[in-house]
Amino acid sequence: MKPTGPIPPWFAGDGPLTIAGSAAEDWAAEHGTPLFVYDFAIVADRVATLRAAMPDAVEIHYAIKANPHPPLLAAIAPLVGGLDVASAGELDKALVVKPAAHISFAGPGKRDRELEAAIRAGATINLESDGEATRALAIADRIGITPKLAVRVNPSFELKGSGMKMGGRPSPFGIDAPRVPALVRRLIDAGADWRGFHIFAGSQALDTAAIIETQAATARLARELADSAGAVPPLVNLGGGLGVPYFNGDTPVDVAAVGAALGEVLEPGWAYAIELGRWLVAESGVYLTRVVDRKESGGEIFLVVDGGLNHQLAATGNFGTVVRRNYPVAHARRGEATETVSIVGPLCTPLDRLADRIAFPRADVDDVVAIFLAGAYGPTASPSGFLGHPAAAEVLVSGDV
Ligand SMILES: Cc1ncc(COP(=O)(O)O)c(C=O)c1O
């Protein structure tokens, strides 16, 4: 038997699982399965918790790649200072809910048409290379618009303990720190509206001390780069990387401690942002999927459900994890665990395993299974076209927290 991760506190308990005050089984019956249910009250609670923890000089930005479901975007947009997008497609979605002045666009390989769309809209482009800077300046010149350009820095350090490291090594992301001051001068001299720095060192970190240390190093680096460039950045985006507890033994980040420590290292009068995806939305989501078949093989029980890695790749251990471990999972009616089961999706690949040999209550055909931590990197990070199954439904609801 293998352990599962901790059920988020909003969904803990013994009775039948409820989401936003209604039974998970009722949501499944109303909308069909597979289904992602996002409880916006939990998202709002996360934003408020972070806002209370962070110094006033630090804006909270939402990286919409984590969950760009349009109703969720519309609801979160007024609560955060900015939205970060990673493509022209995401830019279009963000522009529906937020003025361009509060949208930034990061990511390598921006095509000319994407740069042009961002410049025309008035969004900030986080430049990932000198070549991208040259193209952005040329496009801005051609269409006669002053571009808003920030410089994404590839720092010489990484976010220790993070699931995905994005610094401290040769990288497609950002410009190596020693080259940044010269680029800043070049942008300013070319007449661009230089918007500051974007420094993103990693993602999914749970080690509070490591996050504090990285944020201090990031703030220091921004100061050094600004000194060398001889210009004060209008905004320093410190990145993010706050993780959520997915697996057995994981514990939450102490955001109050992170905020207090950050307050000690900020430059007075400067404006900062942190940019988070999963920390704001992951815990709000539950993926509901129905048992289609119950079978035994080699003495093991398999519950074959109607959803799998085509919707929720991360829960199968195939998105950014080295060792496959179990997400938190529950029978929608809960009850005592009486047997050991594996929960697998309908795809014809051994990768499609949502839970591996877990203790579980008896579940039969048509019963509903809930997989937690489904609010981030679900449909948006899963190969929905693989094997031609229908897309999962998504619904935004709101309960009391
Ligand atoms: C530039 C950038 N911003 C934000 C994020 C969001 O990270 P997370 O969802 O872990 O907060 C990522 C993730 O890879 C990223 O690359």
The ligand as an SDF file (V2000), in Angstrom:
LIG
                    3D

 16 16  0  0  0  0  0  0  0  0999 V2000
    7.4680   32.7900  -15.5870 C   0  0  0  0  0  0  0  0  0  0  0  0
    6.5760   31.9740  -14.7470 C   0  0  0  0  0  0  0  0  0  0  0  0
    5.6950   32.5960  -13.9330 N   0  0  0  0  0  0  0  0  0  0  0  0
    4.8650   31.9100  -13.1390 C   0  0  0  0  0  0  0  0  0  0  0  0
    4.8580   30.5320  -13.1240 C   0  0  0  0  0  0  0  0  0  0  0  0
    3.8790   29.8490  -12.2340 C   0  0  0  0  0  0  0  0  0  0  0  0
    4.4370   28.9640  -11.3470 O   0  0  0  0  0  0  0  0  0  0  0  0
    3.5420   28.3630  -10.1690 P   0  0  0  0  0  0  0  0  0  0  0  0
    2.2520   27.9220  -10.7790 O   0  0  0  0  0  0  0  0  0  0  0  0
    4.3320   27.2280   -9.6360 O   0  0  0  0  0  0  0  0  0  0  0  0
    3.3160   29.4310   -9.1680 O   0  0  0  0  0  0  0  0  0  0  0  0
    5.7620   29.8350  -13.9430 C   0  0  0  0  0  0  0  0  0  0  0  0
    5.7870   28.3760  -13.9310 C   0  0  0  0  0  0  0  0  0  0  0  0
    6.5110   27.6930  -14.5680 O   0  0  0  0  0  0  0  0  0  0  0  0
    6.6250   30.5870  -14.7750 C   0  0  0  0  0  0  0  0  0  0  0  0
    7.4970   29.9720  -15.5870 O   0  0  0  0  0  0  0  0  0  0  0  0
  1  2  1  0
  2  3  1  0
  2 15  2  0
  3  4  2  0
  4  5  1  0
  5  6  1  0
  5 12  2  0
  6  7  1  0
  7  8  1  0
  8  9  2  0
  8 10  1  0
  8 11  1  0
 12 13  1  0
 12 15  1  0
 13 14  2  0
 15 16  1  0
M  END
$$$$
